[in-house]
Amino acid sequence: MSQAPHTVSRLRSARLARSAKPFLARGGPRGERCAGCRLIPSHCICALRPAVPVRAGFCLLMADIEPLKPSNTGWLIADVVTDTFAFGWARTEVDPALLALLADPQWQPYLVFPGEFVDSARVVTDVHAADGSQGKRPLFVLLDATWPEARKMFRKSPYLDKLPVLSLQSEQLSRYKLRRSQRDEHFCTSEVGALCLELAGEAHAAQTLEAYLDVFTNRYLKAKQQQPVDPDDAAHQRLKNLTHPC
């Protein structure tokens, strides 16, 4: 059961339209995938997509083929948070709509990036620490890419240079099992999104996004291993309890 296409889905369609040849995801089943969640139909999670009111927003700046990867988790943020915007990144050009979003007075953008790689004068650890942020809605700008790609995007995007850099502080190690980072402290995009929501005081939305990621990971791996879904396991029950509390 597919949902209406959101911003990441539309970016994926646009990227596919520019492709000279079909994109083949590495590993996993090669057959039909649901357009709404990128999983095979028997493991589709569209019916479980949460509807959570969230004041914060997200701006996903995505590396070239990131929207095409079935394992991408920026997609999950767009599922959960209505005000999610997605743009493809290119070194030589920038979408005018991205610049307009970053300049929109209703938002206070925060570029989420490790503080150890940034001039300390730009680094904040609180979503209300930026000058002029009073009353504005937080907009978390995430570089949705592999770590080497994200560092390149950070260095070669001068329009991001004036944004405060939100450096996340967390002792939690990534539980993401689909794409492993060489550094255990690196989070997947959806985990970063959940941490941002916690900082913004959106605890329920953060927990829901975490639970939704767990269900997505569960079903993705079961599909890859050709195993059936157990809708009553712990991951599914947690998501159900958060989205349909008694």
ABEGO torsion letter per residue (X at the ends): XBBBBBAAAAAAAAAAAABABBBBBBEEBABBBBAAAGBBAAABAAAABBBBBBABBBBBBBBAAAAABAABAAAAAAAABABBBBBBBBAABBBAAAAAAAABAABBBBBBBBAAABBAAABBABAAABBGABGBBBBBBBBBBBAAAAAAAAAABAAAAABBBBBBBBABBBABAABBBABAABBBAAAAAAAAAAAAGBAAAAAAAAAAAAAAAAAAAAAAAGBBBBAABAAAAAAAAAABBX
